[in-house]
Amino acid sequence: MPTAARRLALLALGCLLVTGCAGFRGGWESVAYLGDTPPALPESPSFFEETQNPPALELPGLRLQVTLDNQLRTYDTQLYLFVLPLYIDPRERYWKNHSPGKTRVFITVTPTEPGFVFRPSQAVLQMGNRRFGGVAGFDFDRRDHQDRRVREGGSWEHRPVATELPLDQPGRSYHLSIDFDTPVPSPESHEILLDLSQALGSPRHPALPPIRFVPMRWRRSYS
């Protein structure tokens, strides 16, 4: 085969490998909800469907999105031409937990009015009859070299929250997190509860109700 033709064939094969590879990974995760009755969750997706992100929690004066870093990956499959398996990993792994022995709760808060304050040490994570207080809190934001929040440029960083953080800009999404000194709970548990009644509030509104979690199967695509 001439050199030019060989190069063209290799290029075509490379393109086929790149465009023809796909795969899915999935497992269990905990989905936050309010009230005493768990929400109706979608049925387990078929092999070629992805699960959707759960909706935000709407409360007077603010919107919340709450996730735990206990997402459990129970399978990881990569396919060639969407059919032939290239890689299969059946091991269970808490792939979003980067601090073994600790649980991190991620909270995105979008206030619709000023007055809310974040106090991470006042948060409580309950699993069955065990209760754990927040040991550290963080604010994930974009900052410039003078440590000022900016909308463009700068770099994204997790900054510790010493005692409290005023959430004084309505309409802005604050990306917060709290660490608890306990290994991640199983996402298949129905006994996980997060109490933010003293950790996130405003004098204009009643204390936040308990946030509970329900197990849900998740699936994500590589393509």
N, C-alpha and C positions, 0 to 999 in steps of 0.2 A: 504494500500500500504506500503511495507517495506520502512524503512528509506532511504536505498541506492537508491531504485527506485524513491522515492519522490525527493531526491536531484538531481538525473539525469534528471527527468522531469522538475524541476525548472531551472536547468542549460540550458536545451534545449530551454525552453520558453524564458529565458533571451537572449540567442544567437539569437533566432528568432526576438525578439523585437529590438535588436541592428542592425541586418543585414536587417530587413524588414522595417525599417523606412526610409522615404525619404521625400522630399518636395521641394518647390520652393518659392522664393520670387522675386519680380520684381517691375518695375515702370518706371520712366523716368529719363534720365540723359542728360547732355550737352556734346556733342562731339566736340572737337576742330578741326578746319580746316584752311587752308590758301587759299587766293584768294577770288574772288567774288561769286563763284558758290559752293554751298554746295555739299559735296560728296554724291555719291549714297550709301545709308545705306541699310543694309540687312532688309528684311521684318520682321515683328514681328515674333519671334520664336513660334513654337508650344509649348504645355504645357511641353513636355519632352525634349526641346532643350534649350541650354544656349546661350546667346549672347557672342560674342568674343570681346576681348579688341580691341579698335580702333588702327590703325597703328600709328607709330611715325611720326612726322613732320620733313621732311628732308630739311635742309637749308645749305647754304654754310658755311662750317667749323664746323657744329654741328648738332646734332639730338635732337629733343625735344619731350617730352611726357607731355601734359598739361591736368589737370583735375580740376574740381571745386568740392567743398564739398557740392554741391546742389543735390546730387543723391537722388531722391524722391522714397521712397518705398511705393507703393500703395496697395500691398497685401503680405501676408506671410502665406503660407499653408504648414503644415506638415502632411504626410500621413503614415498610417500603412499598411504594405504589398503593398505599392505603390498605394493603392486604397482607403482605409477607412481614412477619415480625422480625425486627432487627435487634430489639432490646426489650427484655421483660424483667422487671424488678418487683417481686411480690412482697418484699420486706415492708413491715409497718414502720413508719417514721414520722415523728412530729417535725416536719420539715421547715416550719416557720418559727420554731422555738430555738433561739440562738443562745440562751442562757440556761443550761441544765440546772434543775433544782429551783427555778423561778418561773412564775407565770406573769406574762405581760398582757394587760388589757389596753387595747387601742380605742380611743374615743375621739371621734371627729364631732366637734361642737360648732353649730352655726347659729349664733344668737340672732334674734330678730329685733332685739332692743338691748340697750346697755344695762349694766348692773350685775351681771353674772360674774362669779369668782370661782376659780378652780383651786381646790385645796387637796392635793393627792394623798396626803398622810391621813385624811379623814375617811378615805374610801375603805370599804370592807368587802372582801370576797368570801362568800360562804359556800361550802361544799358539804351537803348533809348537815351534820352538827358541828363541823369545824369552821372556825372563823379566822380570817387573816386580814390584818390591817395593811394599808399601803406603806411600802418602805421607801419608795422613790417615785418621783413624777418627772415627766419630760414634756417639752414643747418642741415639736418638729416644725422647723420653719426655715425660710430662706433669709440669710443675713449677709451683709457686706463686710468688708474688712474692718469697719468701725462698729461692728456688732449691731447695726441697725437693720430692722426688717425691711426687705425690699421685695418688689413684685417681679423684677427681672435682674439677671446677673447674680452675683454672690454665690453662695453654696448652701445646700440643705444640710441641717445639723439637728441632732437631738440635744437640746440644752436642758440641764436639770432645772426643776422648779423648786426653789428652796422652801418656801412656805406656802405662798399663794400666787396666783396669776390672774389679774383682772382681764376679763374678756370684754373689752370695752368698745369693740367695733362691730356694730350690727351688720349682718350680711356677710361677714368674713368667716371662713371656715378655719377653726383652730384644730390642729392635729396634735392631740395630747395622748399621753400613755401613762400607765401606772404599773409599777412592779410590785408583786406580792411574793413573799418568801415561802413558796411552796411549789412542788412540781406541778406541771400542767395537769388539770383534771381530764379524765376521759371525755371525749366529745360525745360519747354515747350515753353520758349521764343526764338524768332529768333533775338532778339536785344541785345545780349550780345557780347561784344568786349573787348579783352585784348590787351593793347598797351605796349609792352616791348621794344620799340625802344630806350629808354634811360636807361632801366633797365638791359639789357643784350646785350652786344655787344663787338666788337673787332675793333680796328683801321684798320684792314686789310679788313673788309667787310662792305657793306652798312648796314644801320639800318634795324632791323628786321621788316617785314611787320606786319600789324594788324592780330591778331588771333581771328577768329570768332567761334561761337558755334552754333550747330544745335541740335534740340531735337532728342533723340533716345530712344526707349523702351529697357529696359534691363531685363535680367532674370538670376538668379543664382540658382544652385542646392545645397541642403544640403548634398547629398550623395557623 
